[in-house]
């Protein structure tokens, strides 16, 4: 009844006309006027004002950060917000270095708009507008969705092989992990939390394949280039930063974070932010802190479970199913080493277990050595090619100098002869 009354009231506010051929009245819908396009001068004025405000903001940040540096120099400690402010200002200052080339090289400033169009990341964060920030977030979300799909396929293939191997010889693994990997039956959350902490960040990263390392690196915003060892080092540093940041957030409480700070913290941890309310983000961040700090679940394992559920908006919150799927899909050598650690703690580790893990680690070390040698050979080849290109140029540059020197020598020899004849 109330719905009918509301509808009649809303219709009464609009003018009514008779529909052709019927006695039914319908509301007149006014056509919306198209948005007025800005003139060229208005666009120039808007951009100039935007960059002017960005410059003022950057100067303000530099002033504030100089105070923070002074505070640190005098032995003071910085809060999480102050640390983020100092890092952001330092990053913006580093971004300004390429602009020196446009100042030093004559007429290079004419190419500045082209450079900014090709490399929008050159600008400090103070010059970013809402549209560019939103585009960056959407791009990050698209990349994460693609990585999720790719990693799911990779993990699914690994899971099939691992289930077959576990069924053939479950005696070689721990009773719990063997049951979970072979049968696929759901285990209790408490059991999962007890065993998850064994998969430490460093242990997990050391035993992941390169595609998985690249996926994690891109998911957490780390440059995915270089050898496997370099990737592991970069990701491990990011995980250490996240753990330290988690401790600071817990000490200062999640409620103290502003909405932009909350979005940044969630994005760093792979928590969805597009189309999600601040209350939901705070809830998921609180759950992350509980799992990471209270239950001591490694960040790498949490990130992997986030990757698996990233394409499912309704399943973003932690679930035992996601964690179990992550542990089940981990490489065999990683699970074997984790099982050995559990056995060593309980005092049931056998020499056979240790020998098998040692052989697996030896194979991984050999693979890493092969990668390092290939990288060194590639670097050496590139260096030789660059040298081969530079040598003809150097010879060509030296030729005029040699000719000039020979001409001078001839002229100097001719002068004594002329003086003798005189």
VEXDO-469970 format. One record per residue (C-alpha): residue number from 1; y, x, z. Coordinates in nm, 3 decimals, always signed. Layout:
<recs>
REC  nr       Y       X       Z
REC NUM       Y       X       Z
...
</recs>
This chain:
<recs>
REC  nr       Y       X       Z
REC   1  +0.000  +0.000  +0.000
REC   2  +0.241  +0.279  +0.093
REC   3  +0.157  +0.463  -0.230
REC   4  +0.242  +0.151  -0.436
REC   5  +0.573  +0.110  -0.253
REC   6  +0.664  +0.477  -0.309
REC   7  +0.580  +0.446  -0.677
REC   8  +0.791  +0.130  -0.715
REC   9  +1.083  +0.297  -0.539
REC  10  +1.061  +0.604  -0.766
REC  11  +1.050  +0.383  -1.073
REC  12  +1.340  +0.172  -0.952
REC  13  +1.560  +0.479  -0.947
REC  14  +1.510  +0.524  -1.324
REC  15  +1.640  +0.297  -1.605
REC  16  +1.366  +0.080  -1.760
REC  17  +1.310  -0.024  -2.122
REC  18  +1.058  -0.261  -2.281
REC  19  +0.766  -0.097  -2.459
REC  20  +0.744  -0.212  -2.822
REC  21  +0.503  -0.504  -2.876
REC  22  +0.442  -0.558  -2.503
REC  23  +0.622  -0.701  -2.209
REC  24  +0.555  -0.389  -2.007
REC  25  +0.850  -0.185  -1.895
REC  26  +0.846  +0.194  -1.882
REC  27  +1.095  +0.441  -1.734
REC  28  +1.325  +0.628  -1.969
REC  29  +1.260  +1.001  -1.955
REC  30  +1.571  +1.202  -2.029
REC  31  +1.525  +1.506  -2.250
REC  32  +1.590  +1.830  -2.066
REC  33  +1.863  +2.041  -2.217
REC  34  +1.749  +2.383  -2.341
REC  35  +1.867  +2.678  -2.135
REC  36  +2.188  +2.825  -2.268
REC  37  +2.135  +3.169  -2.419
REC  38  +2.349  +3.451  -2.286
REC  39  +2.589  +3.626  -2.518
REC  40  +2.568  +4.000  -2.579
REC  41  +2.863  +4.069  -2.349
REC  42  +2.708  +3.857  -2.073
REC  43  +2.381  +4.052  -2.104
REC  44  +2.566  +4.386  -2.092
REC  45  +2.766  +4.269  -1.790
REC  46  +2.450  +4.148  -1.613
REC  47  +2.266  +4.478  -1.674
REC  48  +2.568  +4.686  -1.570
REC  49  +2.600  +4.484  -1.248
REC  50  +2.225  +4.520  -1.184
REC  51  +2.237  +4.901  -1.217
REC  52  +2.556  +4.921  -1.011
REC  53  +2.391  +4.734  -0.725
REC  54  +2.081  +4.955  -0.767
REC  55  +2.295  +5.269  -0.740
REC  56  +2.467  +5.139  -0.426
REC  57  +2.129  +5.052  -0.275
REC  58  +1.990  +5.397  -0.359
REC  59  +2.293  +5.564  -0.197
REC  60  +2.241  +5.347  +0.111
REC  61  +1.873  +5.442  +0.127
REC  62  +1.960  +5.812  +0.097
REC  63  +2.205  +5.777  +0.386
REC  64  +1.949  +5.596  +0.600
REC  65  +1.672  +5.844  +0.515
REC  66  +1.893  +6.141  +0.603
REC  67  +1.927  +5.991  +0.952
REC  68  +1.548  +5.956  +0.972
REC  69  +1.500  +6.321  +0.867
REC  70  +1.746  +6.424  +1.138
REC  71  +1.552  +6.214  +1.388
REC  72  +1.227  +6.391  +1.296
REC  73  +1.398  +6.732  +1.308
REC  74  +1.504  +6.661  +1.667
REC  75  +1.144  +6.581  +1.764
REC  76  +1.161  +6.202  +1.739
REC  77  +0.877  +5.978  +1.617
REC  78  +0.909  +5.728  +1.333
REC  79  +0.782  +5.372  +1.331
REC  80  +0.569  +5.246  +1.042
REC  81  +0.872  +5.083  +0.877
REC  82  +1.072  +5.405  +0.907
REC  83  +0.785  +5.609  +0.759
REC  84  +0.758  +5.372  +0.463
REC  85  +1.134  +5.389  +0.410
REC  86  +1.128  +5.770  +0.411
REC  87  +0.833  +5.783  +0.168
REC  88  +0.999  +5.533  -0.067
REC  89  +1.327  +5.726  -0.073
REC  90  +1.146  +6.055  -0.133
REC  91  +0.949  +5.897  -0.420
REC  92  +1.271  +5.758  -0.572
REC  93  +1.436  +6.100  -0.545
REC  94  +1.143  +6.264  -0.727
REC  95  +1.173  +6.003  -1.003
REC  96  +1.532  +6.109  -1.065
REC  97  +1.424  +6.462  -1.165
REC  98  +1.339  +6.367  -1.530
REC  99  +1.692  +6.226  -1.569
REC 100  +1.829  +6.580  -1.533
REC 101  +1.691  +6.655  -1.880
REC 102  +1.907  +6.378  -2.025
REC 103  +2.210  +6.529  -1.851
REC 104  +2.143  +6.892  -1.947
REC 105  +2.045  +6.841  -2.314
REC 106  +2.345  +6.740  -2.531
REC 107  +2.330  +6.384  -2.672
REC 108  +1.995  +6.328  -2.499
REC 109  +2.150  +6.035  -2.312
REC 110  +2.131  +5.840  -2.640
REC 111  +1.751  +5.839  -2.603
REC 112  +1.765  +5.719  -2.241
REC 113  +1.718  +5.346  -2.326
REC 114  +1.414  +5.436  -2.540
REC 115  +1.266  +5.648  -2.258
REC 116  +1.319  +5.368  -2.005
REC 117  +1.154  +5.120  -2.241
REC 118  +0.849  +5.344  -2.289
REC 119  +0.831  +5.465  -1.926
REC 120  +0.977  +5.197  -1.695
REC 121  +0.826  +5.377  -1.396
REC 122  +1.089  +5.651  -1.431
REC 123  +1.345  +5.430  -1.259
REC 124  +1.368  +5.438  -0.878
REC 125  +1.249  +5.128  -0.696
REC 126  +1.609  +5.024  -0.617
REC 127  +1.667  +4.949  -0.988
REC 128  +1.368  +4.717  -1.024
REC 129  +1.438  +4.346  -1.062
REC 130  +1.215  +4.055  -0.961
REC 131  +1.078  +4.008  -1.312
REC 132  +0.962  +4.369  -1.347
REC 133  +0.807  +4.366  -0.998
REC 134  +0.621  +4.044  -1.081
REC 135  +0.498  +4.192  -1.411
REC 136  +0.376  +4.502  -1.228
REC 137  +0.184  +4.288  -0.977
REC 138  +0.030  +4.076  -1.254
REC 139  -0.072  +4.391  -1.442
REC 140  -0.230  +4.534  -1.126
REC 141  -0.421  +4.208  -1.074
REC 142  -0.544  +4.208  -1.436
REC 143  -0.664  +4.568  -1.404
REC 144  -0.845  +4.481  -1.081
REC 145  -1.014  +4.181  -1.242
REC 146  -1.135  +4.397  -1.532
REC 147  -1.261  +4.664  -1.291
REC 148  -1.436  +4.397  -1.087
REC 149  -1.619  +4.266  -1.392
REC 150  -1.717  +4.619  -1.502
REC 151  -1.831  +4.729  -1.157
REC 152  -2.029  +4.408  -1.105
REC 153  -2.224  +4.480  -1.423
REC 154  -2.284  +4.840  -1.314
REC 155  -2.394  +4.738  -0.966
REC 156  -2.619  +4.463  -1.103
REC 157  -2.803  +4.714  -1.322
REC 158  -2.839  +4.956  -1.031
REC 159  -2.957  +4.677  -0.802
REC 160  -3.246  +4.586  -1.036
REC 161  -3.369  +4.946  -1.046
REC 162  -3.327  +4.993  -0.670
REC 163  -3.513  +4.670  -0.585
REC 164  -3.806  +4.785  -0.800
REC 165  -3.809  +5.129  -0.634
REC 166  -3.782  +4.975  -0.287
REC 167  -4.074  +4.740  -0.357
REC 168  -4.286  +5.033  -0.474
REC 169  -4.221  +5.242  -0.165
REC 170  -4.042  +5.072  +0.120
REC 171  -4.203  +5.310  +0.368
REC 172  -3.963  +5.584  +0.256
REC 173  -3.654  +5.392  +0.370
REC 174  -3.548  +5.244  +0.700
REC 175  -3.715  +4.918  +0.793
REC 176  -3.391  +4.722  +0.789
REC 177  -3.249  +4.858  +0.463
REC 178  -3.588  +4.836  +0.292
REC 179  -3.625  +4.468  +0.386
REC 180  -3.273  +4.386  +0.274
REC 181  -3.299  +4.574  -0.058
REC 182  -3.652  +4.466  -0.153
REC 183  -3.661  +4.101  -0.051
REC 184  -3.294  +4.016  -0.101
REC 185  -3.311  +3.775  +0.195
REC 186  -2.993  +3.718  +0.395
REC 187  -2.974  +3.914  +0.719
REC 188  -2.759  +3.840  +1.021
REC 189  -2.395  +3.949  +1.034
REC 190  -2.452  +4.142  +1.357
REC 191  -2.725  +4.350  +1.191
REC 192  -2.498  +4.422  +0.896
REC 193  -2.215  +4.535  +1.122
REC 194  -2.452  +4.762  +1.312
REC 195  -2.570  +4.945  +1.000
REC 196  -2.249  +4.937  +0.791
REC 197  -2.070  +5.202  +0.996
REC 198  -2.333  +5.458  +0.888
REC 199  -2.190  +5.458  +0.533
REC 200  -1.887  +5.672  +0.618
REC 201  -1.614  +5.723  +0.358
REC 202  -1.701  +6.085  +0.285
REC 203  -2.075  +6.017  +0.272
REC 204  -2.030  +5.718  +0.040
REC 205  -1.789  +5.894  -0.196
REC 206  -2.015  +6.200  -0.221
REC 207  -2.301  +5.986  -0.352
REC 208  -2.123  +5.744  -0.589
REC 209  -2.137  +5.780  -0.966
REC 210  -1.827  +5.863  -1.170
REC 211  -1.776  +5.505  -1.305
REC 212  -1.778  +5.375  -0.948
REC 213  -1.535  +5.647  -0.835
REC 214  -1.300  +5.564  -1.123
REC 215  -1.316  +5.192  -1.037
REC 216  -1.231  +5.255  -0.671
REC 217  -0.951  +5.496  -0.767
REC 218  -0.785  +5.245  -1.000
REC 219  -0.839  +4.961  -0.753
REC 220  -0.646  +5.142  -0.477
REC 221  -0.381  +5.286  -0.710
REC 222  -0.503  +5.647  -0.740
REC 223  -0.478  +5.833  -1.073
REC 224  -0.830  +5.831  -1.217
REC 225  -0.842  +6.171  -1.386
REC 226  -0.996  +6.510  -1.315
REC 227  -1.343  +6.607  -1.202
REC 228  -1.557  +6.404  -0.961
REC 229  -1.468  +6.636  -0.673
REC 230  -1.096  +6.588  -0.737
REC 231  -1.141  +6.209  -0.752
REC 232  -1.333  +6.211  -0.423
REC 233  -1.058  +6.420  -0.263
REC 234  -0.785  +6.181  -0.383
REC 235  -0.972  +5.867  -0.273
REC 236  -1.061  +6.021  +0.064
REC 237  -0.694  +6.101  +0.125
REC 238  -0.602  +5.741  +0.042
REC 239  -0.866  +5.612  +0.285
REC 240  -0.727  +5.838  +0.560
REC 241  -0.379  +5.703  +0.491
REC 242  -0.506  +5.344  +0.508
REC 243  -0.678  +5.408  +0.842
REC 244  -0.363  +5.565  +0.992
REC 245  -0.156  +5.276  +0.853
REC 246  -0.400  +5.022  +0.999
REC 247  -0.355  +5.174  +1.345
REC 248  +0.024  +5.152  +1.316
REC 249  +0.012  +4.790  +1.195
REC 250  -0.219  +4.695  +1.482
REC 251  +0.010  +4.867  +1.734
REC 252  +0.325  +4.697  +1.598
REC 253  +0.145  +4.363  +1.523
REC 254  +0.111  +4.195  +1.183
REC 255  +0.384  +3.942  +1.272
REC 256  +0.642  +4.224  +1.267
REC 257  +0.583  +4.278  +0.892
REC 258  +0.827  +4.119  +0.651
REC 259  +0.685  +3.937  +0.346
REC 260  +0.743  +4.232  +0.104
REC 261  +0.585  +4.472  +0.358
REC 262  +0.294  +4.231  +0.402
REC 263  +0.242  +4.210  +0.024
REC 264  +0.252  +4.590  -0.008
REC 265  +0.000  +4.637  +0.275
REC 266  -0.238  +4.377  +0.126
REC 267  -0.210  +4.524  -0.224
REC 268  -0.298  +4.871  -0.094
REC 269  -0.618  +4.731  +0.059
REC 270  -0.718  +4.525  -0.245
REC 271  -0.630  +4.191  -0.082
REC 272  -0.510  +3.931  -0.332
REC 273  -0.135  +3.854  -0.316
REC 274  -0.064  +3.651  -0.633
REC 275  -0.049  +3.281  -0.551
REC 276  -0.138  +3.342  -0.186
REC 277  +0.079  +3.225  +0.104
REC 278  +0.208  +3.475  +0.365
REC 279  +0.001  +3.297  +0.633
REC 280  -0.319  +3.351  +0.433
REC 281  -0.228  +3.716  +0.368
REC 282  -0.167  +3.774  +0.741
REC 283  -0.504  +3.614  +0.819
REC 284  -0.691  +3.835  +0.571
REC 285  -0.506  +4.148  +0.683
REC 286  -0.595  +4.068  +1.045
REC 287  -0.959  +4.033  +0.941
REC 288  -0.941  +4.370  +0.762
REC 289  -0.801  +4.536  +1.076
REC 290  -1.075  +4.384  +1.290
REC 291  -1.352  +4.505  +1.058
REC 292  -1.201  +4.848  +0.995
REC 293  -1.084  +4.938  +1.346
REC 294  -1.283  +4.721  +1.589
REC 295  -1.620  +4.718  +1.409
REC 296  -1.561  +5.063  +1.251
REC 297  -1.668  +4.957  +0.902
REC 298  -1.556  +5.231  +0.656
REC 299  -1.265  +5.148  +0.425
REC 300  -1.465  +5.250  +0.117
REC 301  -1.730  +4.990  +0.194
REC 302  -1.463  +4.724  +0.251
REC 303  -1.293  +4.816  -0.078
REC 304  -1.625  +4.792  -0.265
REC 305  -1.689  +4.446  -0.117
REC 306  -1.334  +4.346  -0.221
REC 307  -1.403  +4.464  -0.576
REC 308  -1.716  +4.250  -0.591
REC 309  -1.526  +3.936  -0.480
REC 310  -1.191  +4.012  -0.649
REC 311  -1.246  +3.768  -0.935
REC 312  -1.321  +3.480  -0.696
REC 313  -0.997  +3.352  -0.535
REC 314  -1.182  +3.123  -0.296
REC 315  -1.406  +3.405  -0.174
REC 316  -1.143  +3.662  -0.085
REC 317  -1.216  +3.646  +0.286
REC 318  -1.484  +3.877  +0.423
REC 319  -1.835  +3.738  +0.409
REC 320  -2.168  +3.877  +0.517
REC 321  -2.300  +3.802  +0.167
REC 322  -2.038  +4.027  +0.005
REC 323  -2.109  +4.312  +0.247
REC 324  -2.484  +4.277  +0.200
REC 325  -2.443  +4.274  -0.180
REC 326  -2.234  +4.590  -0.153
REC 327  -2.488  +4.775  +0.063
REC 328  -2.778  +4.656  -0.155
REC 329  -2.606  +4.785  -0.469
REC 330  -2.532  +5.133  -0.333
REC 331  -2.707  +5.429  -0.503
REC 332  -3.051  +5.527  -0.382
REC 333  -2.949  +5.877  -0.274
REC 334  -2.670  +5.735  -0.055
REC 335  -2.901  +5.485  +0.117
REC 336  -3.164  +5.755  +0.172
REC 337  -2.911  +5.984  +0.338
REC 338  -2.779  +5.699  +0.552
REC 339  -3.136  +5.610  +0.650
REC 340  -3.196  +5.971  +0.747
REC 341  -2.888  +5.964  +0.971
REC 342  -3.015  +5.649  +1.142
REC 343  -3.354  +5.813  +1.190
REC 344  -3.194  +6.129  +1.332
REC 345  -3.000  +5.922  +1.586
REC 346  -3.316  +5.740  +1.695
REC 347  -3.522  +6.062  +1.687
REC 348  -3.769  +5.933  +1.426
REC 349  -3.662  +6.152  +1.132
REC 350  -3.948  +6.327  +0.954
REC 351  -3.957  +6.654  +0.762
REC 352  -4.053  +6.458  +0.450
REC 353  -3.738  +6.247  +0.476
REC 354  -3.519  +6.553  +0.519
REC 355  -3.685  +6.728  +0.225
REC 356  -3.632  +6.429  -0.006
REC 357  -3.265  +6.396  +0.091
REC 358  -3.216  +6.770  +0.048
REC 359  -3.366  +6.760  -0.303
REC 360  -3.139  +6.469  -0.399
REC 361  -2.833  +6.653  -0.268
REC 362  -2.940  +6.964  -0.458
REC 363  -2.948  +6.762  -0.782
REC 364  -2.599  +6.626  -0.711
REC 365  -2.468  +6.976  -0.642
REC 366  -2.615  +7.098  -0.972
REC 367  -2.448  +6.807  -1.155
REC 368  -2.114  +6.894  -0.994
REC 369  -2.156  +7.260  -1.095
REC 370  -2.222  +7.155  -1.455
REC 371  -1.908  +6.941  -1.450
REC 372  -1.699  +7.224  -1.308
REC 373  -1.830  +7.467  -1.572
REC 374  -1.755  +7.220  -1.851
REC 375  -1.404  +7.173  -1.713
REC 376  -1.349  +7.550  -1.697
REC 377  -1.478  +7.593  -2.053
REC 378  -1.252  +7.314  -2.176
REC 379  -0.949  +7.465  -2.001
REC 380  -1.032  +7.808  -2.145
REC 381  -1.069  +7.662  -2.494
REC 382  -0.735  +7.481  -2.469
REC 383  -0.571  +7.799  -2.343
REC 384  -0.713  +8.000  -2.636
REC 385  -0.599  +7.736  -2.885
REC 386  -0.250  +7.736  -2.737
REC 387  -0.247  +8.116  -2.749
REC 388  -0.361  +8.113  -3.113
REC 389  -0.073  +7.880  -3.200
REC 390  +0.184  +8.083  -3.008
REC 391  +0.085  +8.427  -3.147
REC 392  +0.195  +8.359  -3.511
REC 393  +0.520  +8.215  -3.380
REC 394  +0.580  +8.525  -3.168
REC 395  +0.500  +8.752  -3.464
REC 396  +0.733  +8.552  -3.687
REC 397  +1.007  +8.579  -3.425
REC 398  +0.953  +8.955  -3.387
REC 399  +0.961  +9.024  -3.764
REC 400  +1.340  +8.978  -3.809
REC 401  +1.401  +9.197  -3.503
REC 402  +1.180  +9.472  -3.647
REC 403  +1.359  +9.455  -3.982
REC 404  +1.694  +9.467  -3.807
REC 405  +1.583  +9.771  -3.605
REC 406  +1.462  +9.949  -3.920
REC 407  +1.792  +9.878  -4.093
REC 408  +1.984 +10.020  -3.799
REC 409  +1.766 +10.331  -3.800
REC 410  +1.828 +10.385  -4.171
REC 411  +2.203 +10.343  -4.127
REC 412  +2.206 +10.588  -3.836
REC 413  +2.017 +10.845  -4.047
REC 414  +2.259 +10.797  -4.335
REC 415  +2.567 +10.863  -4.119
REC 416  +2.487 +11.232  -4.037
REC 417  +2.424 +11.299  -4.407
REC 418  +2.762 +11.150  -4.497
REC 419  +2.936 +11.358  -4.229
REC 420  +2.757 +11.675  -4.353
REC 421  +2.867 +11.616  -4.709
REC 422  +3.227 +11.571  -4.590
</recs>
